Amino acid sequence: MQIRFADSRPAGDYALVLPVAGKDRSTLGSLGSSQGAISAALDRARFEGDASSSSEHFVDDNGSIRRLIVVGTGVGTSPIEAAEKVGGTAASKLQTSGEKTVVVDLTGLGYDAEAAARVALGAALRSWRYDRYRTKLKDNQKPTLDEIVIVGGDAGSAKAYEQRWAPVVEGVSLTRELVTEPANIIYPETFVERVRASIKDSGLEVEVLDRAAMEKLGMGALLGVAQGSVREARLLILKWNGGGKGAQPTAFVGKGVTFDTGGISIKPAAGMEAMKWDMGGAGAVAGAMKALALRKAKANIVGICGLVENMPGGNAQRPGDVVTTMSGQTVEVINTDAEGRLVLADAVTYVQRDFKPSTIIDLATLTGAILISLGHEWAGLFSNNDELAGRLQSAGEESGDKLWRMPLAEPFDRLIDSPIADMKNVGPREGGSITAAQFIQRFIENGVKWAHIDMAGKAWSDKASSTYEKGATGFGVRLLDQYVADVLER
């Protein structure tokens, strides 16, 4: 789907989208003689212009019938949030409508270039869908929307979208694709291949460690998770050097369990198919790195994706096994379904030893416990640094990838002490997301600022929103991109 900006509505056949701010319907003035009838119809429908609400009509436009979608922006909603919802609602309502062109007329709303660009962002994000394996779609199920034309934004809207937000759409799209693909298609080796193909010519530097290289480095925790699968583990390293030469980088580290059966501590059968998205953290890191490279971010960033498949088998890791991590610390594996933290342990050690980052932000679909705490509304945030936590929460509010800070404390840390090793990989049932974060923190070296984002409730959604359909959300890409923009590029 193409997005373009124009000074006025084009000629020809198109559907028209008119936003209204709550009950203020002044933007309907452009409908001419049809304004009164449409306003009366909105009254009859009890349409109050709430954000993301919509009402569909057909109007006479100089003798031809035109489809009209009235979209609410809400009252008290921030202009940026409202703008994204306008674009997303327009795309969702018209994607399979039979319309090929949609004009979103912002005239009268006072949207500046950034707000108009965010309308385009919302539309592009909401238009994403993945039909690769759907071979029998009916005609009325197939997308028809080819073009969205945005009218009435300030000069510079197109530039703001193309330079700042179109790269983010590309990054989110990559993440959604990786998360959506089934585990027989995306596994550690093919994850690397898919990312490598997607970032070609982006300027990102790519390095890949195979099993032999990781064995040499002593990554016993990550490799222990992978040993039950015929799919060999990989560590994907993506480097972007857009900041000062020699400046310490910031590291993004993602859990990439391309399928999680639970291993010997096997999960129940019901719902296990969803575990294809247990690589959502690594997917977010890959997507964010692509977005940052495409928009030429002025920062030094290294992205690490720890990629494994967790399977039961004759060579699978057993409960009770003790593994030695790259850091030299030992772990008693109590539960093989608490595998993501083992992957992250070696990944964060690697990035600290090789790249000396000032800050590490890890993202992982880590625990079911975070769902009990926060549902599907926020991801959990854990950090050893108040300033870092605050900046990430601000970036989450601005991007829509919202975070809620959770505690870390020594009493929780004691719960993962082991009688035969330095630590065990699970504590008691209570506080499960906290003890998981405490485990990762044991691998953070002194002086390194660190944040852990448990996004188990956010990588996939069973309901649509204004910027995504049911399925892969792309969570994390916009969060990391906004953090870089707010903190590292200022």
RODO-2510 file (C-alpha; in nm, 4 decimals, decimal comma):
residues 490
     n   res          X          Y          Z
     1     m     0,0000     0,0000     0,0000
     2     q     0,1300     0,3433    -0,0950
     3     i     0,1026     0,6504     0,1258
     4     r     0,1280     0,9996    -0,0129
     5     f     0,0520     1,3533     0,0984
     6     a    -0,1337     1,6185    -0,0997
     7     d    -0,2491     1,9787    -0,0616
     8     s    -0,6037     1,9042    -0,1754
     9     r    -0,8319     1,6132    -0,2500
    10     p    -0,7582     1,4455    -0,5831
    11     a    -1,0038     1,3969    -0,8642
    12     g    -1,1527     1,0585    -0,9354
    13     d    -1,2928     0,7715    -0,7340
    14     y    -1,1934     0,7350    -0,3710
    15     a    -1,3354     0,6807    -0,0241
    16     l    -1,3257     0,9845     0,2040
    17     v    -1,2283     0,9811     0,5707
    18     l    -1,3195     1,2853     0,7808
    19     p    -1,2019     1,3007     1,1452
    20     v    -1,4180     1,4772     1,4038
    21     a    -1,3060     1,5863     1,7482
    22     g    -1,5681     1,4537     1,9844
    23     k    -1,9037     1,6219     1,9156
    24     d    -1,7407     1,9067     1,7238
    25     r    -1,8431     1,8362     1,3647
    26     s    -1,7040     2,1463     1,1991
    27     t    -1,4786     1,9332     0,9789
    28     l    -1,7915     1,8021     0,8041
    29     g    -1,8374     2,1428     0,6436
    30     s    -1,6605     2,0227     0,3303
    31     l    -1,9555     1,7910     0,2593
    32     g    -2,1656     2,0852     0,1430
    33     s    -2,5337     2,0043     0,1167
    34     s    -2,4762     1,6568     0,2631
    35     q    -2,3470     1,7931     0,5939
    36     g    -2,6883     1,8211     0,7603
    37     a    -2,7940     1,4684     0,6692
    38     i    -2,4667     1,3169     0,7876
    39     s    -2,4767     1,5108     1,1136
    40     a    -2,8334     1,3931     1,1738
    41     a    -2,7318     1,0345     1,0993
    42     l    -2,4481     1,0620     1,3521
    43     d    -2,6965     1,1838     1,6113
    44     r    -2,9283     0,8914     1,5416
    45     a    -2,6323     0,6513     1,5783
    46     r    -2,5290     0,8186     1,9085
    47     f    -2,1872     0,8811     1,7595
    48     e    -1,9839     1,0902     2,0037
    49     g    -1,6491     1,1004     1,8269
    50     d    -1,4530     0,8897     2,0736
    51     a    -1,0996     0,8009     1,9665
    52     s    -1,0967     0,5112     1,7149
    53     s    -1,4778     0,5161     1,6782
    54     s    -1,6150     0,5315     1,3262
    55     s    -1,9383     0,5616     1,1335
    56     e    -1,9852     0,4683     0,7664
    57     h    -2,2069     0,6550     0,5194
    58     f    -2,2540     0,7128     0,1480
    59     v    -2,2916     1,0662     0,0143
    60     d    -2,3758     1,2303    -0,3170
    61     d    -2,0625     1,4041    -0,4437
    62     n    -2,1495     1,5979    -0,7615
    63     g    -2,3688     1,3213    -0,8927
    64     s    -2,1515     1,0245    -0,7880
    65     i    -2,1827     0,8178    -0,4759
    66     r    -1,8849     0,8347    -0,2442
    67     r    -1,8150     0,6211     0,0617
    68     l    -1,7588     0,8327     0,3738
    69     i    -1,6041     0,7195     0,7008
    70     v    -1,6354     0,9597     0,9931
    71     v    -1,3636     0,8837     1,2494
    72     g    -1,3495     1,0163     1,6026
    73     t    -1,0339     1,1646     1,7483
    74     g    -1,1650     1,1819     2,1031
    75     v    -1,1548     1,4730     2,3444
    76     g    -0,8516     1,5043     2,5687
    77     t    -0,6556     1,2506     2,3629
    78     s    -0,3083     1,3755     2,2736
    79     p    -0,2879     1,4937     1,9105
    80     i    -0,0197     1,2356     1,8313
    81     e    -0,2135     0,9434     1,9775
    82     a    -0,5323     1,0632     1,8095
    83     a    -0,3509     1,0984     1,4769
    84     e    -0,2257     0,7395     1,4806
    85     k    -0,5733     0,6156     1,5684
    86     v    -0,7253     0,8114     1,2801
    87     g    -0,4876     0,6512     1,0313
    88     g    -0,5202     0,3051     1,1807
    89     t    -0,8993     0,3194     1,1947
    90     a    -0,9200     0,4369     0,8343
    91     a    -0,7008     0,1516     0,7146
    92     s    -0,8795    -0,1151     0,9182
    93     k    -1,2247    -0,0085     0,7998
    94     l    -1,1353     0,0103     0,4322
    95     q    -0,8605    -0,2458     0,3718
    96     t    -1,0940    -0,5109     0,2262
    97     s    -1,3820    -0,2780     0,1395
    98     g    -1,3354    -0,2840    -0,2374
    99     e    -1,1965     0,0714    -0,2313
   100     k    -0,8580     0,1223    -0,3921
   101     t    -0,7871     0,4781    -0,2805
   102     v    -0,8669     0,6476     0,0491
   103     v    -0,8359     1,0179     0,1162
   104     v    -0,7948     1,1212     0,4804
   105     d    -0,8773     1,4924     0,4969
   106     l    -0,7280     1,6580     0,8042
   107     t    -0,8388     2,0094     0,7073
   108     g    -0,9605     2,2036     1,0070
   109     l    -0,7928     1,9861     1,2695
   110     g    -0,4806     2,1999     1,2979
   111     y    -0,2476     1,9004     1,2547
   112     d     0,1161     1,9948     1,2091
   113     a     0,3623     1,7981     0,9966
   114     e     0,4409     1,5516     1,2763
   115     a     0,0750     1,4779     1,3503
   116     a    -0,0018     1,4275     0,9808
   117     a     0,2967     1,1941     0,9538
   118     r     0,1613     0,9978     1,2489
   119     v    -0,1683     0,9512     1,0628
   120     a     0,0367     0,7844     0,7908
   121     l     0,2237     0,5771     1,0495
   122     g    -0,0996     0,4499     1,2020
   123     a    -0,2391     0,3610     0,8598
   124     a     0,0765     0,1782     0,7519
   125     l     0,1055    -0,0201     1,0737
   126     r    -0,2606    -0,1209     1,0707
   127     s    -0,2473    -0,2274     0,7064
   128     w     0,0119    -0,4990     0,7699
   129     r    -0,1130    -0,8524     0,7188
   130     y     0,0478    -1,1850     0,6297
   131     d    -0,1375    -1,3973     0,3759
   132     r     0,1502    -1,6200     0,2612
   133     y    -0,0217    -1,9425     0,3629
   134     r    -0,3825    -1,8467     0,2888
   135     t    -0,4540    -2,0001    -0,0521
   136     k    -0,8352    -1,9888    -0,0576
   137     l    -0,9269    -1,6350     0,0373
   138     k    -1,2603    -1,5203    -0,1013
   139     d    -1,2553    -1,2033    -0,3057
   140     n    -1,4241    -1,0056    -0,0282
   141     q    -1,1492    -1,1157     0,2130
   142     k    -0,8637    -0,9913    -0,0029
   143     p    -0,7091    -0,6478     0,0502
   144     t    -0,8092    -0,3937    -0,2122
   145     l    -0,6596    -0,0779    -0,0648
   146     d    -0,3699     0,0430    -0,2799
   147     e    -0,3224     0,4018    -0,1696
   148     i    -0,3897     0,6370     0,1190
   149     v    -0,3722     1,0084     0,0418
   150     i    -0,3400     1,2429     0,3399
   151     v    -0,4677     1,5950     0,2822
   152     g    -0,4488     1,8987     0,5075
   153     g    -0,1229     1,8425     0,6946
   154     d     0,1460     2,1100     0,7185
   155     a     0,4273     2,1339     0,4693
   156     g     0,6942     1,8852     0,5606
   157     s     0,4503     1,6045     0,6435
   158     a     0,5822     1,3792     0,3697
   159     k     0,9427     1,4383     0,4743
   160     a     0,8607     1,3714     0,8402
   161     y     0,6985     1,0422     0,7481
   162     e     0,9595     0,9202     0,5014
   163     q     1,2623     1,0072     0,7127
   164     r     1,1345     0,9289     1,0617
   165     w     0,8425     0,6879     1,0488
   166     a     0,8627     0,4839     0,7292
   167     p     1,1800     0,3122     0,8627
   168     v     0,9926     0,2254     1,1820
   169     v     0,7152     0,0674     0,9748
   170     e     0,9819    -0,1432     0,8016
   171     g     1,1253    -0,2522     1,1359
   172     v     0,7873    -0,3391     1,2857
   173     s     0,6973    -0,5303     0,9707
   174     l     1,0117    -0,7436     0,9976
   175     t     0,9362    -0,8231     1,3610
   176     r     0,5759    -0,9163     1,2862
   177     e     0,6870    -1,1399     1,0006
   178     l     0,9385    -1,3257     1,2183
   179     v     0,6878    -1,3709     1,4997
   180     t     0,4066    -1,4795     1,2668
   181     e     0,5990    -1,7439     1,0741
   182     p     0,5558    -2,1009     1,2038
   183     a     0,8425    -2,2766     1,3763
   184     n     0,9032    -2,5159     1,0874
   185     i     0,9867    -2,2099     0,8768
   186     i     1,1633    -1,9841     1,1287
   187     y     1,4194    -2,1588     1,3477
   188     p     1,7649    -2,0335     1,4487
   189     e     1,9363    -2,0749     1,1126
   190     t     1,6466    -1,9395     0,9059
   191     f     1,5871    -1,6532     1,1502
   192     v     1,9399    -1,5413     1,0678
   193     e     1,8824    -1,5871     0,6931
   194     r     1,5526    -1,3959     0,6983
   195     v     1,7022    -1,1052     0,8908
   196     r     2,0130    -1,0961     0,6738
   197     a     1,7985    -1,0754     0,3585
   198     s     1,5734    -0,8094     0,5094
   199     i     1,8557    -0,5745     0,6142
   200     k     2,0578    -0,6042     0,2950
   201     d     2,2020    -0,2638     0,2001
   202     s     2,0842    -0,1104     0,5307
   203     g     2,4363    -0,0498     0,6548
   204     l     2,4065    -0,2907     0,9469
   205     e     2,7092    -0,5074     1,0155
   206     v     2,6220    -0,8736     1,0705
   207     e     2,8093    -1,1454     1,2566
   208     v     2,6839    -1,4935     1,3411
   209     l     2,8177    -1,7417     1,5959
   210     d     2,7438    -2,1101     1,5389
   211     r     2,7488    -2,3897     1,7945
   212     a     3,1230    -2,4484     1,7666
   213     a     3,1997    -2,0817     1,8263
   214     m     2,9675    -2,0697     2,1275
   215     e     3,1161    -2,3896     2,2696
   216     k     3,4586    -2,2304     2,2468
   217     l     3,3291    -1,9291     2,4394
   218     g     3,1809    -2,1516     2,7083
   219     m     2,8132    -2,0700     2,6543
   220     g     2,6902    -2,3736     2,8431
   221     a     2,3588    -2,2198     2,9463
   222     l     2,2419    -2,1198     2,5981
   223     l     2,3671    -2,4409     2,4394
   224     g     2,2090    -2,6489     2,7141
   225     v     1,8673    -2,5206     2,6067
   226     a     1,9389    -2,6059     2,2435
   227     q     2,0815    -2,9547     2,2889
   228     g     1,7491    -3,1387     2,2618
   229     s     1,6783    -3,0028     1,9130
   230     v     1,8137    -3,0962     1,5719
   231     r     1,8050    -2,7234     1,4960
   232     e     2,1387    -2,5808     1,6013
   233     a     2,1633    -2,2620     1,8038
   234     r     2,2850    -1,9324     1,6656
   235     l     2,3905    -1,6002     1,8140
   236     l     2,3091    -1,3151     1,5763
   237     i     2,5012    -0,9896     1,6230
   238     l     2,3835    -0,6723     1,4481
   239     k     2,5967    -0,3596     1,4722
   240     w     2,5057    -0,0015     1,3885
   241     n     2,7756     0,2635     1,4267
   242     g     2,5973     0,5927     1,3713
   243     g     2,7348     0,7782     1,6726
   244     g     3,0751     0,9043     1,7749
   245     k     3,3738     0,6941     1,6792
   246     g     3,4876     0,4832     1,9725
   247     a     3,1901     0,5800     2,1906
   248     q     3,0498     0,3051     2,4130
   249     p     2,7522     0,1385     2,2488
   250     t     2,4121     0,0637     2,3925
   251     a     2,3176    -0,3032     2,3680
   252     f     1,9781    -0,4527     2,2896
   253     v     1,9556    -0,8234     2,3722
   254     g     1,6624    -1,0422     2,2672
   255     k     1,5450    -1,3859     2,3734
   256     g     1,4978    -1,5906     2,0567
   257     v     1,3421    -1,9252     2,1453
   258     t     1,1979    -2,0030     1,8037
   259     f     0,9783    -2,2734     1,9533
   260     d     0,9363    -2,3600     2,3173
   261     t     0,7925    -2,6983     2,4076
   262     g     0,9223    -2,6573     2,7607
   263     g     1,1753    -2,9320     2,6952
   264     i     1,1625    -3,2243     2,9392
   265     s     0,9467    -3,0050     3,1661
   266     i     0,7020    -3,0124     2,8780
   267     k     0,4140    -2,7684     2,8474
   268     p     0,0492    -2,8779     2,8238
   269     a    -0,0628    -2,9509     2,4666
   270     a    -0,3435    -2,6943     2,4649
   271     g    -0,2134    -2,3679     2,3256
   272     m     0,1415    -2,4907     2,2678
   273     e     0,1211    -2,3781     1,9045
   274     a     0,1465    -2,0225     2,0332
   275     m     0,5029    -2,0879     2,1424
   276     k     0,6259    -1,9991     1,7950
   277     w     0,6275    -1,6401     1,9219
   278     d     0,8648    -1,7120     2,2095
   279     m     1,1292    -1,5439     1,9971
   280     g     0,9432    -1,2114     2,0175
   281     g     1,2261    -1,0398     2,2057
   282     a     1,4825    -1,1318     1,9412
   283     g     1,2317    -1,0346     1,6732
   284     a     1,1944    -0,6924     1,8344
   285     v     1,5708    -0,6430     1,8488
   286     a     1,6090    -0,7336     1,4811
   287     g     1,3236    -0,5018     1,3810
   288     a     1,4538    -0,2146     1,5919
   289     m     1,8024    -0,2483     1,4467
   290     k     1,6600    -0,2373     1,0955
   291     a     1,4544     0,0729     1,1755
   292     l     1,7511     0,2519     1,3320
   293     a     1,9756     0,1707     1,0387
   294     l     1,7205     0,2803     0,7781
   295     r     1,6710     0,6155     0,9460
   296     k     2,0470     0,6537     1,0030
   297     a     2,0216     0,6924     1,3792
   298     k     2,3018     0,8946     1,5344
   299     a     2,3948     0,6355     1,7942
   300     n     2,6146     0,3302     1,8403
   301     i     2,3954     0,0256     1,8950
   302     v     2,4658    -0,3458     1,9050
   303     g     2,1803    -0,5929     1,8841
   304     i     2,2175    -0,9499     2,0088
   305     c     1,9666    -1,2265     1,9299
   306     g     2,0131    -1,5515     2,1230
   307     l     1,8461    -1,8127     1,9016
   308     v     1,7561    -2,1645     2,0141
   309     e     1,4779    -2,4198     1,9847
   310     n     1,3733    -2,5849     2,3127
   311     m     1,2721    -2,9453     2,2410
   312     p     1,2464    -3,2730     2,4326
   313     g     1,4655    -3,5526     2,2997
   314     g     1,7203    -3,8146     2,3826
   315     n     1,9880    -3,5484     2,4220
   316     a     1,7680    -3,2868     2,5888
   317     q     1,8696    -3,1081     2,9041
   318     r     1,7243    -3,2697     3,2179
   319     p     1,5835    -3,1128     3,5334
   320     g     1,8652    -3,1289     3,7853
   321     d     2,1452    -3,0772     3,5330
   322     v     2,4123    -2,8216     3,6217
   323     v     2,5483    -2,5998     3,3440
   324     t     2,8393    -2,3601     3,3394
   325     t     2,7649    -2,0224     3,1849
   326     m     3,0018    -1,8077     2,9809
   327     s     3,0488    -1,5919     3,2920
   328     g     3,1831    -1,8934     3,4808
   329     q     2,8860    -1,9048     3,7157
   330     t     2,7028    -2,2355     3,7469
   331     v     2,3292    -2,2968     3,7265
   332     e     2,1223    -2,5873     3,8526
   333     v     1,8433    -2,6340     3,5981
   334     i     1,5337    -2,7055     3,8064
   335     n     1,2849    -2,6500     3,5246
   336     t     1,3760    -2,6802     3,1557
   337     d     1,0796    -2,4556     3,0711
   338     a     1,2594    -2,1657     3,2386
   339     e     1,4925    -2,1578     2,9414
   340     g     1,4830    -1,7974     2,8248
   341     r     1,6822    -1,6693     3,1180
   342     l     1,9537    -1,9265     3,0418
   343     v     1,9775    -1,7937     2,6878
   344     l     1,9919    -1,4343     2,8101
   345     a     2,2574    -1,5164     3,0713
   346     d     2,5125    -1,6079     2,8056
   347     a     2,3949    -1,3410     2,5592
   348     v     2,4407    -1,0547     2,8066
   349     t     2,7765    -1,1921     2,9168
   350     y     2,8894    -1,2080     2,5550
   351     v     2,7874    -0,8517     2,4757
   352     q     2,9607    -0,7205     2,7884
   353     r     3,2842    -0,9071     2,7170
   354     d     3,3016    -0,8183     2,3478
   355     f     3,1424    -0,4722     2,3224
   356     k     3,1705    -0,3090     2,6675
   357     p     2,8295    -0,1370     2,6467
   358     s     2,7313     0,1368     2,8899
   359     t     2,3718     0,0158     2,8907
   360     i     2,1979    -0,3160     2,8237
   361     i     1,8261    -0,3456     2,7528
   362     d     1,7007    -0,7006     2,7169
   363     l     1,3600    -0,7995     2,5835
   364     a     1,2032    -1,1392     2,6383
   365     t     0,8730    -1,3211     2,6369
   366     l     0,9982    -1,4579     2,9638
   367     t     0,7329    -1,5526     3,2175
   368     g     0,3679    -1,6419     3,2469
   369     a     0,3854    -1,4713     3,5858
   370     i     0,4016    -1,1277     3,4229
   371     l     0,0643    -1,2017     3,2614
   372     i    -0,0849    -1,2607     3,6039
   373     s     0,0555    -0,9257     3,7185
   374     l    -0,0065    -0,7021     3,4188
   375     g    -0,2313    -0,8916     3,1796
   376     h    -0,1922    -0,7806     2,8184
   377     e    -0,1860    -0,4083     2,8939
   378     w     0,1764    -0,3454     2,9906
   379     a     0,5103    -0,5199     2,9671
   380     g     0,7018    -0,5560     3,2916
   381     l     1,0116    -0,3403     3,3418
   382     f     1,2940    -0,4284     3,5801
   383     s     1,6080    -0,2188     3,6144
   384     n     1,9130    -0,1534     3,8297
   385     n     1,9040     0,2167     3,7393
   386     d     1,6218     0,4605     3,8151
   387     e     1,7153     0,7053     3,5402
   388     l     1,7207     0,4323     3,2757
   389     a     1,3878     0,2954     3,3972
   390     g     1,2292     0,6391     3,3841
   391     r     1,3512     0,7068     3,0328
   392     l     1,2256     0,3718     2,9111
   393     q     0,8854     0,4329     3,0671
   394     s     0,8686     0,7728     2,8968
   395     a     0,9624     0,6146     2,5645
   396     g     0,6929     0,3546     2,6242
   397     e     0,4268     0,6184     2,6816
   398     e     0,5275     0,8099     2,3704
   399     s     0,5536     0,5030     2,1463
   400     g     0,2542     0,3136     2,2803
   401     d     0,4725     0,0182     2,3902
   402     k     0,3879     0,0761     2,7545
   403     l     0,5935    -0,0464     3,0506
   404     w     0,5158    -0,0910     3,4190
   405     r     0,8087    -0,0985     3,6577
   406     m     0,8382    -0,3994     3,8870
   407     p     1,0622    -0,4407     4,1954
   408     l     1,4024    -0,5979     4,2360
   409     a     1,5312    -0,6738     4,5856
   410     e     1,7729    -0,8947     4,7745
   411     p     1,5005    -1,1108     4,9368
   412     f     1,3884    -1,2171     4,5893
   413     d     1,7471    -1,2813     4,4858
   414     r     1,7959    -1,5260     4,7743
   415     l     1,5104    -1,7357     4,6386
   416     i     1,7252    -1,8560     4,3479
   417     d     2,0199    -1,9741     4,5553
   418     s     2,1005    -2,3398     4,4885
   419     p     2,2395    -2,5952     4,7373
   420     i     2,4769    -2,7415     4,4767
   421     a     2,5498    -2,4585     4,2292
   422     d     2,5810    -2,0808     4,2276
   423     m     2,2109    -2,0467     4,1508
   424     k     1,9056    -2,2319     4,0235
   425     n     1,7023    -2,1206     3,7264
   426     v     1,3685    -2,0884     3,9081
   427     g     1,2485    -1,9824     4,2488
   428     p     0,9093    -2,0520     4,4056
   429     r     0,5843    -1,9888     4,2220
   430     e     0,5319    -1,6556     4,3973
   431     g     0,7040    -1,3574     4,2349
   432     g     0,8050    -1,5627     3,9318
   433     s     0,8702    -1,2721     3,6982
   434     i     1,0794    -1,1015     3,9674
   435     t     1,3009    -1,4018     4,0410
   436     a     1,3502    -1,4432     3,6650
   437     a     1,4730    -1,0845     3,6449
   438     q     1,6960    -1,1386     3,9505
   439     f     1,8508    -1,4336     3,7678
   440     i     1,9441    -1,2185     3,4671
   441     q     2,0775    -0,9448     3,6933
   442     r     2,3350    -1,1869     3,8328
   443     f     2,5067    -1,1716     3,4933
   444     i     2,5228    -0,7917     3,4736
   445     e     2,8678    -0,6626     3,5547
   446     n     2,9380    -0,3750     3,7921
   447     g     2,8778    -0,0301     3,6468
   448     v     2,6608    -0,1448     3,3562
   449     k     2,3138     0,0079     3,3479
   450     w     2,0593    -0,2629     3,2743
   451     a     1,6891    -0,2984     3,2090
   452     h     1,4905    -0,6149     3,1516
   453     i     1,1559    -0,6045     2,9700
   454     d     0,9288    -0,9048     3,0197
   455     m     0,6951    -0,8795     2,7209
   456     a     0,5231    -1,2166     2,7461
   457     g     0,1815    -1,0510     2,7283
   458     k     0,2637    -0,8140     2,4442
   459     a     0,4303    -0,9977     2,1532
   460     w     0,1009    -1,1492     2,0366
   461     s    -0,2562    -1,0287     2,0728
   462     d    -0,5870    -1,2118     2,0428
   463     k    -0,7671    -0,8863     1,9720
   464     a    -0,7020    -0,6075     1,7246
   465     s    -0,6003    -0,2531     1,8142
   466     s    -0,5811     0,0715     1,6201
   467     t    -0,2297    -0,0136     1,4941
   468     y    -0,2339    -0,3930     1,4558
   469     e    -0,4639    -0,6784     1,3647
   470     k    -0,4956    -0,9900     1,5779
   471     g    -0,1631    -1,1718     1,5908
   472     a     0,1913    -1,0375     1,6011
   473     t     0,2040    -0,6844     1,7409
   474     g     0,5641    -0,5863     1,6709
   475     f     0,5979    -0,4799     2,0343
   476     g     0,9385    -0,3460     2,1300
   477     v     1,0483    -0,1944     1,7996
   478     r     0,8891     0,1436     1,8585
   479     l     0,9949     0,1390     2,2229
   480     l     1,3635     0,0931     2,1417
   481     d     1,3492     0,3374     1,8512
   482     q     1,1895     0,6036     2,0721
   483     y     1,4424     0,5425     2,3485
   484     v     1,7257     0,6006     2,1019
   485     a     1,5601     0,9166     1,9703
   486     d     1,4899     1,0572     2,3172
   487     v     1,8108     0,9608     2,4959
   488     l     2,0966     0,8764     2,2614
   489     e     2,0323     1,1238     1,9811
   490     r     1,9887     1,4299     2,2010
***
